Amino acid sequence: MLIVITGLDGSGTSTIAEKLHKMDEGSYLLHMPSEVYRDRSSIDRGVRDISPKAVV
């Protein structure tokens, strides 16, 4: 089974995911995007470097 929880920042999605994870000891808890992509500004700069007309 795959459960995907989405929501706005601060809406409790991580809290719910952690509680569900604790209820099933055989489960895996994954966070998207990974830590590598947490800094949105670096991604935005990369897009602007490639395409200066991009509005992000």
PDBQT receptor file of N, H, CA, C and O in Angstrom, charges set to zero:
ATOM      1  N   MET A   1       0.848  -1.171   0.000  1.00  0.00    +0.000 N 
ATOM      2  CA  MET A   1       0.000   0.000   0.000  1.00  0.00    +0.000 C 
ATOM      3  C   MET A   1       0.891   1.231   0.000  1.00  0.00    +0.000 C 
ATOM      4  O   MET A   1       1.928   1.255   0.664  1.00  0.00    +0.000 OA
ATOM      5  N   LEU A   2       0.496   2.225  -0.726  1.00  0.00    +0.000 N 
ATOM      6  H   LEU A   2      -0.346   2.205  -1.266  1.00  0.00    +0.000 HD
ATOM      7  CA  LEU A   2       1.193   3.506  -0.769  1.00  0.00    +0.000 C 
ATOM      8  C   LEU A   2       0.224   4.588  -0.335  1.00  0.00    +0.000 C 
ATOM      9  O   LEU A   2      -0.872   4.711  -0.883  1.00  0.00    +0.000 OA
ATOM     10  N   ILE A   3       0.632   5.368   0.649  1.00  0.00    +0.000 N 
ATOM     11  H   ILE A   3       1.522   5.268   1.094  1.00  0.00    +0.000 HD
ATOM     12  CA  ILE A   3      -0.182   6.491   1.112  1.00  0.00    +0.000 C 
ATOM     13  C   ILE A   3       0.601   7.760   0.837  1.00  0.00    +0.000 C 
ATOM     14  O   ILE A   3       1.751   7.884   1.256  1.00  0.00    +0.000 OA
ATOM     15  N   VAL A   4      -0.007   8.693   0.144  1.00  0.00    +0.000 N 
ATOM     16  H   VAL A   4      -0.942   8.592  -0.197  1.00  0.00    +0.000 HD
ATOM     17  CA  VAL A   4       0.612   9.979  -0.162  1.00  0.00    +0.000 C 
ATOM     18  C   VAL A   4      -0.192  11.057   0.551  1.00  0.00    +0.000 C 
ATOM     19  O   VAL A   4      -1.410  11.146   0.404  1.00  0.00    +0.000 OA
ATOM     20  N   ILE A   5       0.509  11.867   1.320  1.00  0.00    +0.000 N 
ATOM     21  H   ILE A   5       1.499  11.795   1.440  1.00  0.00    +0.000 HD
ATOM     22  CA  ILE A   5      -0.147  12.948   2.059  1.00  0.00    +0.000 C 
ATOM     23  C   ILE A   5       0.388  14.264   1.517  1.00  0.00    +0.000 C 
ATOM     24  O   ILE A   5       1.596  14.504   1.535  1.00  0.00    +0.000 OA
ATOM     25  N   THR A   6      -0.502  15.106   1.039  1.00  0.00    +0.000 N 
ATOM     26  H   THR A   6      -1.483  14.911   1.024  1.00  0.00    +0.000 HD
ATOM     27  CA  THR A   6      -0.085  16.410   0.515  1.00  0.00    +0.000 C 
ATOM     28  C   THR A   6      -0.812  17.516   1.254  1.00  0.00    +0.000 C 
ATOM     29  O   THR A   6      -1.894  17.305   1.802  1.00  0.00    +0.000 OA
ATOM     30  N   GLY A   7      -0.219  18.680   1.266  1.00  0.00    +0.000 N 
ATOM     31  H   GLY A   7       0.660  18.852   0.821  1.00  0.00    +0.000 HD
ATOM     32  CA  GLY A   7      -0.862  19.817   1.914  1.00  0.00    +0.000 C 
ATOM     33  C   GLY A   7       0.072  20.999   1.961  1.00  0.00    +0.000 C 
ATOM     34  O   GLY A   7       1.247  20.889   1.613  1.00  0.00    +0.000 OA
ATOM     35  N   LEU A   8      -0.439  22.109   2.383  1.00  0.00    +0.000 N 
ATOM     36  H   LEU A   8      -1.394  22.199   2.665  1.00  0.00    +0.000 HD
ATOM     37  CA  LEU A   8       0.342  23.331   2.503  1.00  0.00    +0.000 C 
ATOM     38  C   LEU A   8       1.319  23.230   3.659  1.00  0.00    +0.000 C 
ATOM     39  O   LEU A   8       1.099  22.473   4.605  1.00  0.00    +0.000 OA
ATOM     40  N   ASP A   9       2.402  23.995   3.580  1.00  0.00    +0.000 N 
ATOM     41  H   ASP A   9       2.581  24.609   2.812  1.00  0.00    +0.000 HD
ATOM     42  CA  ASP A   9       3.360  24.044   4.687  1.00  0.00    +0.000 C 
ATOM     43  C   ASP A   9       2.629  24.439   5.966  1.00  0.00    +0.000 C 
ATOM     44  O   ASP A   9       1.825  25.371   5.973  1.00  0.00    +0.000 OA
ATOM     45  N   GLY A  10       2.916  23.725   7.035  1.00  0.00    +0.000 N 
ATOM     46  H   GLY A  10       3.569  22.968   7.029  1.00  0.00    +0.000 HD
ATOM     47  CA  GLY A  10       2.330  24.056   8.330  1.00  0.00    +0.000 C 
ATOM     48  C   GLY A  10       0.933  23.500   8.552  1.00  0.00    +0.000 C 
ATOM     49  O   GLY A  10       0.310  23.795   9.572  1.00  0.00    +0.000 OA
ATOM     50  N   SER A  11       0.422  22.690   7.603  1.00  0.00    +0.000 N 
ATOM     51  H   SER A  11       0.928  22.450   6.775  1.00  0.00    +0.000 HD
ATOM     52  CA  SER A  11      -0.946  22.181   7.748  1.00  0.00    +0.000 C 
ATOM     53  C   SER A  11      -1.014  20.847   8.492  1.00  0.00    +0.000 C 
ATOM     54  O   SER A  11      -2.102  20.311   8.701  1.00  0.00    +0.000 OA
ATOM     55  N   GLY A  12       0.134  20.311   8.890  1.00  0.00    +0.000 N 
ATOM     56  H   GLY A  12       1.018  20.747   8.720  1.00  0.00    +0.000 HD
ATOM     57  CA  GLY A  12       0.131  19.094   9.687  1.00  0.00    +0.000 C 
ATOM     58  C   GLY A  12       0.401  17.811   8.911  1.00  0.00    +0.000 C 
ATOM     59  O   GLY A  12       0.220  16.720   9.452  1.00  0.00    +0.000 OA
ATOM     60  N   THR A  13       0.824  17.916   7.670  1.00  0.00    +0.000 N 
ATOM     61  H   THR A  13       0.970  18.802   7.231  1.00  0.00    +0.000 HD
ATOM     62  CA  THR A  13       1.048  16.702   6.876  1.00  0.00    +0.000 C 
ATOM     63  C   THR A  13       2.166  15.847   7.461  1.00  0.00    +0.000 C 
ATOM     64  O   THR A  13       2.050  14.622   7.492  1.00  0.00    +0.000 OA
ATOM     65  N   SER A  14       3.233  16.465   7.920  1.00  0.00    +0.000 N 
ATOM     66  H   SER A  14       3.326  17.460   7.895  1.00  0.00    +0.000 HD
ATOM     67  CA  SER A  14       4.337  15.703   8.515  1.00  0.00    +0.000 C 
ATOM     68  C   SER A  14       3.904  15.030   9.808  1.00  0.00    +0.000 C 
ATOM     69  O   SER A  14       4.295  13.895  10.082  1.00  0.00    +0.000 OA
ATOM     70  N   THR A  15       3.109  15.716  10.593  1.00  0.00    +0.000 N 
ATOM     71  H   THR A  15       2.792  16.638  10.371  1.00  0.00    +0.000 HD
ATOM     72  CA  THR A  15       2.617  15.146  11.857  1.00  0.00    +0.000 C 
ATOM     73  C   THR A  15       1.758  13.919  11.599  1.00  0.00    +0.000 C 
ATOM     74  O   THR A  15       1.924  12.891  12.255  1.00  0.00    +0.000 OA
ATOM     75  N   ILE A  16       0.852  14.024  10.658  1.00  0.00    +0.000 N 
ATOM     76  H   ILE A  16       0.717  14.859  10.125  1.00  0.00    +0.000 HD
ATOM     77  CA  ILE A  16      -0.010  12.883  10.312  1.00  0.00    +0.000 C 
ATOM     78  C   ILE A  16       0.824  11.733   9.778  1.00  0.00    +0.000 C 
ATOM     79  O   ILE A  16       0.604  10.581  10.151  1.00  0.00    +0.000 OA
ATOM     80  N   ALA A  17       1.784  12.037   8.903  1.00  0.00    +0.000 N 
ATOM     81  H   ALA A  17       1.962  12.973   8.600  1.00  0.00    +0.000 HD
ATOM     82  CA  ALA A  17       2.634  10.995   8.325  1.00  0.00    +0.000 C 
ATOM     83  C   ALA A  17       3.418  10.269   9.415  1.00  0.00    +0.000 C 
ATOM     84  O   ALA A  17       3.518   9.042   9.395  1.00  0.00    +0.000 OA
ATOM     85  N   GLU A  18       3.965  11.011  10.355  1.00  0.00    +0.000 N 
ATOM     86  H   GLU A  18       3.884  12.008  10.372  1.00  0.00    +0.000 HD
ATOM     87  CA  GLU A  18       4.726  10.400  11.443  1.00  0.00    +0.000 C 
ATOM     88  C   GLU A  18       3.837   9.523  12.317  1.00  0.00    +0.000 C 
ATOM     89  O   GLU A  18       4.258   8.444  12.734  1.00  0.00    +0.000 OA
ATOM     90  N   LYS A  19       2.629   9.962  12.597  1.00  0.00    +0.000 N 
ATOM     91  H   LYS A  19       2.286  10.839  12.259  1.00  0.00    +0.000 HD
ATOM     92  CA  LYS A  19       1.707   9.159  13.416  1.00  0.00    +0.000 C 
ATOM     93  C   LYS A  19       1.318   7.874  12.696  1.00  0.00    +0.000 C 
ATOM     94  O   LYS A  19       1.276   6.810  13.313  1.00  0.00    +0.000 OA
ATOM     95  N   LEU A  20       1.033   7.959  11.402  1.00  0.00    +0.000 N 
ATOM     96  H   LEU A  20       1.067   8.824  10.901  1.00  0.00    +0.000 HD
ATOM     97  CA  LEU A  20       0.713   6.751  10.634  1.00  0.00    +0.000 C 
ATOM     98  C   LEU A  20       1.905   5.801  10.589  1.00  0.00    +0.000 C 
ATOM     99  O   LEU A  20       1.746   4.586  10.705  1.00  0.00    +0.000 OA
ATOM    100  N   HIS A  21       3.085   6.359  10.421  1.00  0.00    +0.000 N 
ATOM    101  H   HIS A  21       3.214   7.346  10.327  1.00  0.00    +0.000 HD
ATOM    102  CA  HIS A  21       4.305   5.560  10.371  1.00  0.00    +0.000 C 
ATOM    103  C   HIS A  21       4.515   4.788  11.680  1.00  0.00    +0.000 C 
ATOM    104  O   HIS A  21       4.895   3.617  11.662  1.00  0.00    +0.000 OA
ATOM    105  N   LYS A  22       4.266   5.445  12.798  1.00  0.00    +0.000 N 
ATOM    106  H   LYS A  22       3.957   6.396  12.813  1.00  0.00    +0.000 HD
ATOM    107  CA  LYS A  22       4.421   4.798  14.106  1.00  0.00    +0.000 C 
ATOM    108  C   LYS A  22       3.400   3.680  14.307  1.00  0.00    +0.000 C 
ATOM    109  O   LYS A  22       3.657   2.743  15.063  1.00  0.00    +0.000 OA
ATOM    110  N   MET A  23       2.258   3.761  13.646  1.00  0.00    +0.000 N 
ATOM    111  H   MET A  23       2.049   4.522  13.031  1.00  0.00    +0.000 HD
ATOM    112  CA  MET A  23       1.219   2.741  13.786  1.00  0.00    +0.000 C 
ATOM    113  C   MET A  23       1.547   1.464  13.012  1.00  0.00    +0.000 C 
ATOM    114  O   MET A  23       0.992   0.405  13.305  1.00  0.00    +0.000 OA
ATOM    115  N   ASP A  24       2.443   1.555  12.028  1.00  0.00    +0.000 N 
ATOM    116  H   ASP A  24       2.894   2.415  11.790  1.00  0.00    +0.000 HD
ATOM    117  CA  ASP A  24       2.799   0.401  11.201  1.00  0.00    +0.000 C 
ATOM    118  C   ASP A  24       4.309   0.225  11.228  1.00  0.00    +0.000 C 
ATOM    119  O   ASP A  24       5.035   0.927  10.524  1.00  0.00    +0.000 OA
ATOM    120  N   GLU A  25       4.783  -0.718  12.047  1.00  0.00    +0.000 N 
ATOM    121  H   GLU A  25       4.194  -1.288  12.619  1.00  0.00    +0.000 HD
ATOM    122  CA  GLU A  25       6.230  -0.868  12.213  1.00  0.00    +0.000 C 
ATOM    123  C   GLU A  25       6.940  -1.346  10.952  1.00  0.00    +0.000 C 
ATOM    124  O   GLU A  25       8.167  -1.269  10.889  1.00  0.00    +0.000 OA
ATOM    125  N   GLY A  26       6.233  -1.827   9.965  1.00  0.00    +0.000 N 
ATOM    126  H   GLY A  26       5.237  -1.889  10.016  1.00  0.00    +0.000 HD
ATOM    127  CA  GLY A  26       6.847  -2.255   8.716  1.00  0.00    +0.000 C 
ATOM    128  C   GLY A  26       6.841  -1.183   7.646  1.00  0.00    +0.000 C 
ATOM    129  O   GLY A  26       7.179  -1.452   6.493  1.00  0.00    +0.000 OA
ATOM    130  N   SER A  27       6.462   0.025   8.013  1.00  0.00    +0.000 N 
ATOM    131  H   SER A  27       6.187   0.244   8.950  1.00  0.00    +0.000 HD
ATOM    132  CA  SER A  27       6.312   1.093   7.017  1.00  0.00    +0.000 C 
ATOM    133  C   SER A  27       7.602   1.885   6.836  1.00  0.00    +0.000 C 
ATOM    134  O   SER A  27       8.523   1.809   7.650  1.00  0.00    +0.000 OA
ATOM    135  N   TYR A  28       7.639   2.637   5.757  1.00  0.00    +0.000 N 
ATOM    136  H   TYR A  28       6.891   2.699   5.096  1.00  0.00    +0.000 HD
ATOM    137  CA  TYR A  28       8.734   3.556   5.462  1.00  0.00    +0.000 C 
ATOM    138  C   TYR A  28       8.148   4.959   5.389  1.00  0.00    +0.000 C 
ATOM    139  O   TYR A  28       7.063   5.162   4.844  1.00  0.00    +0.000 OA
ATOM    140  N   LEU A  29       8.863   5.905   5.932  1.00  0.00    +0.000 N 
ATOM    141  H   LEU A  29       9.744   5.740   6.375  1.00  0.00    +0.000 HD
ATOM    142  CA  LEU A  29       8.432   7.300   5.892  1.00  0.00    +0.000 C 
ATOM    143  C   LEU A  29       9.389   8.070   4.991  1.00  0.00    +0.000 C 
ATOM    144  O   LEU A  29      10.571   8.209   5.306  1.00  0.00    +0.000 OA
ATOM    145  N   LEU A  30       8.884   8.560   3.889  1.00  0.00    +0.000 N 
ATOM    146  H   LEU A  30       7.924   8.447   3.634  1.00  0.00    +0.000 HD
ATOM    147  CA  LEU A  30       9.692   9.307   2.928  1.00  0.00    +0.000 C 
ATOM    148  C   LEU A  30       9.194  10.738   2.845  1.00  0.00    +0.000 C 
ATOM    149  O   LEU A  30       7.992  10.992   2.933  1.00  0.00    +0.000 OA
ATOM    150  N   HIS A  31      10.104  11.653   2.679  1.00  0.00    +0.000 N 
ATOM    151  H   HIS A  31      11.080  11.447   2.608  1.00  0.00    +0.000 HD
ATOM    152  CA  HIS A  31       9.749  13.072   2.536  1.00  0.00    +0.000 C 
ATOM    153  C   HIS A  31      10.139  13.525   1.144  1.00  0.00    +0.000 C 
ATOM    154  O   HIS A  31      11.237  13.226   0.674  1.00  0.00    +0.000 OA
ATOM    155  N   MET A  32       9.260  14.233   0.494  1.00  0.00    +0.000 N 
ATOM    156  H   MET A  32       8.368  14.476   0.876  1.00  0.00    +0.000 HD
ATOM    157  CA  MET A  32       9.548  14.794  -0.819  1.00  0.00    +0.000 C 
ATOM    158  C   MET A  32       9.304  16.284  -0.773  1.00  0.00    +0.000 C 
ATOM    159  O   MET A  32       8.320  16.681  -0.150  1.00  0.00    +0.000 OA
ATOM    160  N   PRO A  33      10.067  17.105  -1.341  1.00  0.00    +0.000 N 
ATOM    161  CA  PRO A  33      11.327  16.758  -1.967  1.00  0.00    +0.000 C 
ATOM    162  C   PRO A  33      12.376  16.433  -0.918  1.00  0.00    +0.000 C 
ATOM    163  O   PRO A  33      12.237  16.794   0.251  1.00  0.00    +0.000 OA
ATOM    164  N   SER A  34      13.426  15.746  -1.350  1.00  0.00    +0.000 N 
ATOM    165  H   SER A  34      13.538  15.452  -2.299  1.00  0.00    +0.000 HD
ATOM    166  CA  SER A  34      14.496  15.367  -0.423  1.00  0.00    +0.000 C 
ATOM    167  C   SER A  34      15.222  16.621   0.064  1.00  0.00    +0.000 C 
ATOM    168  O   SER A  34      14.992  17.718  -0.445  1.00  0.00    +0.000 OA
ATOM    169  N   GLU A  35      16.080  16.453   1.030  1.00  0.00    +0.000 N 
ATOM    170  H   GLU A  35      16.267  15.562   1.443  1.00  0.00    +0.000 HD
ATOM    171  CA  GLU A  35      16.830  17.583   1.600  1.00  0.00    +0.000 C 
ATOM    172  C   GLU A  35      17.606  18.349   0.533  1.00  0.00    +0.000 C 
ATOM    173  O   GLU A  35      17.810  19.556   0.661  1.00  0.00    +0.000 OA
ATOM    174  N   VAL A  36      18.036  17.659  -0.511  1.00  0.00    +0.000 N 
ATOM    175  H   VAL A  36      17.870  16.678  -0.615  1.00  0.00    +0.000 HD
ATOM    176  CA  VAL A  36      18.811  18.308  -1.573  1.00  0.00    +0.000 C 
ATOM    177  C   VAL A  36      18.017  19.442  -2.212  1.00  0.00    +0.000 C 
ATOM    178  O   VAL A  36      18.597  20.449  -2.620  1.00  0.00    +0.000 OA
ATOM    179  N   TYR A  37      16.700  19.291  -2.304  1.00  0.00    +0.000 N 
ATOM    180  H   TYR A  37      16.229  18.473  -1.973  1.00  0.00    +0.000 HD
ATOM    181  CA  TYR A  37      15.868  20.275  -2.992  1.00  0.00    +0.000 C 
ATOM    182  C   TYR A  37      15.066  21.166  -2.044  1.00  0.00    +0.000 C 
ATOM    183  O   TYR A  37      14.159  21.868  -2.492  1.00  0.00    +0.000 OA
ATOM    184  N   ARG A  38      15.371  21.154  -0.772  1.00  0.00    +0.000 N 
ATOM    185  H   ARG A  38      16.108  20.583  -0.409  1.00  0.00    +0.000 HD
ATOM    186  CA  ARG A  38      14.611  21.966   0.183  1.00  0.00    +0.000 C 
ATOM    187  C   ARG A  38      14.805  23.460  -0.052  1.00  0.00    +0.000 C 
ATOM    188  O   ARG A  38      13.912  24.254   0.242  1.00  0.00    +0.000 OA
ATOM    189  N   ASP A  39      15.968  23.849  -0.581  1.00  0.00    +0.000 N 
ATOM    190  H   ASP A  39      16.693  23.204  -0.821  1.00  0.00    +0.000 HD
ATOM    191  CA  ASP A  39      16.256  25.259  -0.818  1.00  0.00    +0.000 C 
ATOM    192  C   ASP A  39      15.704  25.656  -2.177  1.00  0.00    +0.000 C 
ATOM    193  O   ASP A  39      16.409  25.562  -3.182  1.00  0.00    +0.000 OA
ATOM    194  N   ARG A  40      14.479  26.088  -2.221  1.00  0.00    +0.000 N 
ATOM    195  H   ARG A  40      13.906  26.164  -1.405  1.00  0.00    +0.000 HD
ATOM    196  CA  ARG A  40      13.783  26.426  -3.462  1.00  0.00    +0.000 C 
ATOM    197  C   ARG A  40      14.505  27.515  -4.239  1.00  0.00    +0.000 C 
ATOM    198  O   ARG A  40      14.493  27.505  -5.470  1.00  0.00    +0.000 OA
ATOM    199  N   SER A  41      15.128  28.444  -3.546  1.00  0.00    +0.000 N 
ATOM    200  H   SER A  41      15.137  28.452  -2.546  1.00  0.00    +0.000 HD
ATOM    201  CA  SER A  41      15.766  29.573  -4.232  1.00  0.00    +0.000 C 
ATOM    202  C   SER A  41      16.887  29.106  -5.153  1.00  0.00    +0.000 C 
ATOM    203  O   SER A  41      17.086  29.699  -6.213  1.00  0.00    +0.000 OA
ATOM    204  N   SER A  42      17.625  28.062  -4.782  1.00  0.00    +0.000 N 
ATOM    205  H   SER A  42      17.463  27.580  -3.921  1.00  0.00    +0.000 HD
ATOM    206  CA  SER A  42      18.698  27.575  -5.653  1.00  0.00    +0.000 C 
ATOM    207  C   SER A  42      18.123  26.982  -6.936  1.00  0.00    +0.000 C 
ATOM    208  O   SER A  42      18.730  27.113  -7.999  1.00  0.00    +0.000 OA
ATOM    209  N   ILE A  43      16.982  26.343  -6.855  1.00  0.00    +0.000 N 
ATOM    210  H   ILE A  43      16.489  26.237  -5.992  1.00  0.00    +0.000 HD
ATOM    211  CA  ILE A  43      16.322  25.800  -8.043  1.00  0.00    +0.000 C 
ATOM    212  C   ILE A  43      15.847  26.942  -8.926  1.00  0.00    +0.000 C 
ATOM    213  O   ILE A  43      16.033  26.908 -10.142  1.00  0.00    +0.000 OA
ATOM    214  N   ASP A  44      15.237  27.954  -8.322  1.00  0.00    +0.000 N 
ATOM    215  H   ASP A  44      15.086  27.982  -7.333  1.00  0.00    +0.000 HD
ATOM    216  CA  ASP A  44      14.751  29.110  -9.079  1.00  0.00    +0.000 C 
ATOM    217  C   ASP A  44      15.897  29.808  -9.808  1.00  0.00    +0.000 C 
ATOM    218  O   ASP A  44      15.757  30.184 -10.972  1.00  0.00    +0.000 OA
ATOM    219  N   ARG A  45      17.032  29.983  -9.126  1.00  0.00    +0.000 N 
ATOM    220  H   ARG A  45      17.147  29.678  -8.180  1.00  0.00    +0.000 HD
ATOM    221  CA  ARG A  45      18.186  30.629  -9.768  1.00  0.00    +0.000 C 
ATOM    222  C   ARG A  45      18.661  29.813 -10.959  1.00  0.00    +0.000 C 
ATOM    223  O   ARG A  45      19.007  30.375 -11.999  1.00  0.00    +0.000 OA
ATOM    224  N   GLY A  46      18.679  28.473 -10.815  1.00  0.00    +0.000 N 
ATOM    225  H   GLY A  46      18.398  28.017  -9.971  1.00  0.00    +0.000 HD
ATOM    226  CA  GLY A  46      19.100  27.610 -11.906  1.00  0.00    +0.000 C 
ATOM    227  C   GLY A  46      18.198  27.750 -13.120  1.00  0.00    +0.000 C 
ATOM    228  O   GLY A  46      18.668  27.761 -14.258  1.00  0.00    +0.000 OA
ATOM    229  N   VAL A  47      16.910  27.857 -12.872  1.00  0.00    +0.000 N 
ATOM    230  H   VAL A  47      16.528  27.849 -11.948  1.00  0.00    +0.000 HD
ATOM    231  CA  VAL A  47      15.950  28.030 -13.976  1.00  0.00    +0.000 C 
ATOM    232  C   VAL A  47      16.189  29.369 -14.666  1.00  0.00    +0.000 C 
ATOM    233  O   VAL A  47      16.198  29.439 -15.895  1.00  0.00    +0.000 OA
ATOM    234  N   ARG A  48      16.382  30.422 -13.891  1.00  0.00    +0.000 N 
ATOM    235  H   ARG A  48      16.375  30.364 -12.892  1.00  0.00    +0.000 HD
ATOM    236  CA  ARG A  48      16.631  31.743 -14.483  1.00  0.00    +0.000 C 
ATOM    237  C   ARG A  48      17.939  31.788 -15.247  1.00  0.00    +0.000 C 
ATOM    238  O   ARG A  48      18.044  32.485 -16.257  1.00  0.00    +0.000 OA
ATOM    239  N   ASP A  49      18.955  31.042 -14.770  1.00  0.00    +0.000 N 
ATOM    240  H   ASP A  49      18.870  30.476 -13.950  1.00  0.00    +0.000 HD
ATOM    241  CA  ASP A  49      20.234  30.998 -15.479  1.00  0.00    +0.000 C 
ATOM    242  C   ASP A  49      20.065  30.352 -16.841  1.00  0.00    +0.000 C 
ATOM    243  O   ASP A  49      20.656  30.801 -17.823  1.00  0.00    +0.000 OA
ATOM    244  N   ILE A  50      19.258  29.295 -16.905  1.00  0.00    +0.000 N 
ATOM    245  H   ILE A  50      18.778  28.930 -16.107  1.00  0.00    +0.000 HD
ATOM    246  CA  ILE A  50      19.043  28.579 -18.163  1.00  0.00    +0.000 C 
ATOM    247  C   ILE A  50      18.119  29.363 -19.088  1.00  0.00    +0.000 C 
ATOM    248  O   ILE A  50      18.344  29.429 -20.296  1.00  0.00    +0.000 OA
ATOM    249  N   SER A  51      17.079  29.954 -18.508  1.00  0.00    +0.000 N 
ATOM    250  H   SER A  51      16.896  29.901 -17.526  1.00  0.00    +0.000 HD
ATOM    251  CA  SER A  51      16.096  30.684 -19.298  1.00  0.00    +0.000 C 
ATOM    252  C   SER A  51      15.783  32.021 -18.612  1.00  0.00    +0.000 C 
ATOM    253  O   SER A  51      14.892  32.087 -17.766  1.00  0.00    +0.000 OA
ATOM    254  N   PRO A  52      16.506  33.079 -18.971  1.00  0.00    +0.000 N 
ATOM    255  CA  PRO A  52      16.322  34.378 -18.306  1.00  0.00    +0.000 C 
ATOM    256  C   PRO A  52      14.887  34.912 -18.374  1.00  0.00    +0.000 C 
ATOM    257  O   PRO A  52      14.502  35.737 -17.545  1.00  0.00    +0.000 OA
ATOM    258  N   LYS A  53      14.105  34.465 -19.327  1.00  0.00    +0.000 N 
ATOM    259  H   LYS A  53      14.417  33.795 -20.000  1.00  0.00    +0.000 HD
ATOM    260  CA  LYS A  53      12.725  34.940 -19.440  1.00  0.00    +0.000 C 
ATOM    261  C   LYS A  53      11.794  34.240 -18.468  1.00  0.00    +0.000 C 
ATOM    262  O   LYS A  53      10.644  34.653 -18.313  1.00  0.00    +0.000 OA
ATOM    263  N   ALA A  54      12.265  33.187 -17.811  1.00  0.00    +0.000 N 
ATOM    264  H   ALA A  54      13.198  32.852 -17.937  1.00  0.00    +0.000 HD
ATOM    265  CA  ALA A  54      11.429  32.435 -16.873  1.00  0.00    +0.000 C 
ATOM    266  C   ALA A  54      11.090  33.310 -15.679  1.00  0.00    +0.000 C 
ATOM    267  O   ALA A  54      11.963  33.968 -15.114  1.00  0.00    +0.000 OA
ATOM    268  N   VAL A  55       9.852  33.318 -15.307  1.00  0.00    +0.000 N 
ATOM    269  H   VAL A  55       9.142  32.784 -15.767  1.00  0.00    +0.000 HD
ATOM    270  CA  VAL A  55       9.406  34.041 -14.116  1.00  0.00    +0.000 C 
ATOM    271  C   VAL A  55       9.026  33.000 -13.086  1.00  0.00    +0.000 C 
ATOM    272  O   VAL A  55       8.098  32.217 -13.289  1.00  0.00    +0.000 OA
ATOM    273  N   VAL A  56       9.754  32.995 -11.975  1.00  0.00    +0.000 N 
ATOM    274  H   VAL A  56      10.508  33.631 -11.810  1.00  0.00    +0.000 HD
ATOM    275  CA  VAL A  56       9.506  32.004 -10.940  1.00  0.00    +0.000 C 
ATOM    276  C   VAL A  56       9.136  32.689  -9.664  1.00  0.00    +0.000 C 
ATOM    277  O   VAL A  56       8.885  32.027  -8.657  1.00  0.00    +0.000 OA
TER     278      VAL A  56
